Amino acid sequence: MTAVVVGASSGLGRALAGELARSGRGLLLIASDLRDLHAVAADLQVRHDVTISTLALDLAREPDPGARIREALIGLPDISALLLPVGLSRSDDDFSLSAARIGELLAINLHAPLAIVHALLPSLRESHGSVVLFGSIASARGRGRNVVYASAKRALDSLYESLRQTHAPDALHVQLYRLGFLATNLTYGVKLPLGASQPADIARKVVARLGKGSFAHHLPRRYGLIAWLVRSLPWSLYRRWRG
């Protein structure tokens, strides 16, 4: 069986690829830079002796990423899991963002996951496979930062619910992880309120739960309490917060 990882060349995607290869799964790894993909694939093949295919795909500019991935799966073992640790955020994502930048953020954070899920869903149904979506603590409640990013990530909650409502638990496993801060190049040197989690730690938990039902979790779990507290604040109090 084949697991598809979109956004596999760095951060959480790379950690997931490593954990899946360690478990003996064949992989189709997808990212924008083919050189990075080849380096990741070569390393994993040497260390874990698994079959790995790659596909370079620029999600910000590809109108039909699902069709491209479907083509890349031809000749490979049946798909058993689709993992979508894709995401792009910007420090200037507020109400001054240009239309072009808005489009780029939506293409990567929302259009791509939707299009890919739609394209691969028939194959995932046949294999009783898993769809794994990755949201963000940033979408817990709207604020003046991460406006487009958080809107797109909150939309993934709706996609998760629609998939669960449509499919019986034994027909398709639908899993959503709402992530806190991760230790990546984007957070390096940034002062964070609760520290950053290591992608490898998150990846181990995600891969261990593949195929084990449908659910939505916060990772790390403490962010679930934080999200609940933020949503519970009366609007008059929340409106004054500029965190």
Residue, then its C-alpha position, 0 to 999 in steps of 0.5 A: m500500500t502507498a501513503v501520500v504525503v503532500g508537503a514532504s520536503s521539510g518540517l512536519g511533512r518530512a518527519l511524517a515521511g520518515e516515520l511512515a518509511r520506518s513503519g515499512r510503507g511505500l510512499l509518494l512524496i510531494a513538494s515544490d522542489l524536486r531536488d529536496l524531494h530527491a534528497v529526502a527520498a534517497d535518504l529514506q530508501v537507504r535507511h529503510d529499504v522502502t519504495i518511494s516515488t516523488l512528484a514536484l508540485d507547486l500548490a500555489r500555481e497548480p490548478d488541479p493538483g489532485a489530477r497530477i497526484r492521481e497520475a503519479l499513483i498509476g502503477l503504484p500499490d493502492i493508496s492507503a493514506l493521504l496526509l496533508p501537512v501543507g501550510l503557508s503563513r505570512s507575517d503580514d497576513d492582515f487586512s492590508l494583504s494584496a489580492a495576489r497574496i490572498g490567492e496564494l495563501l488560499a491556494i496552498n492552505l485550502h484549495a489544494p487540500l480540497a482538490i486533492v481529497h476530492a480527486l483521491l477519495p474514490s481510491l481511498r474509499e476502495s482501500h478503506g484508507s485514511v485522510v489526515l488533515f492538519g489545522s491550526i490553533a490560529s483558527a480557534r477564534g478570529r483576530g487581526r493577524n493570520v486572517v487568511y491563513a486562519s480562515a483557510k484552516r478553519a475551513l478544514d474543520s468543515l471539510y473534516e466534518s463533511l467527510r465524517q458525515t458522509h462516510a461510515p467509520d469503517a469505510l474511511h478514517v478521517q482525522l484532523y489535527r489542530l496543531g500548535f507551534l512547531a519547531t521549524n525554520l519559520t519559528y526559529g528564533v521567535k519568542l513563543p508563548l508555550g514553546a514549539s513542538q518537535p515535528a518528529d514527536i508529532a509525526r510519531k503520534v500521527v502515524a501511530r493513529l493511522g487507520k484507528g478511527s475518525f477524530a479531531h485532536h489538538l496536538p500537543r493536547r494542551y492546545g485544546l484547553i487553550a482553544w476552549l478558553v479563547r472561545s469561551l471569553p465573552w466578546s467584550l473581553y476578547r475584543r480587547w485582547r491583542g495577543 
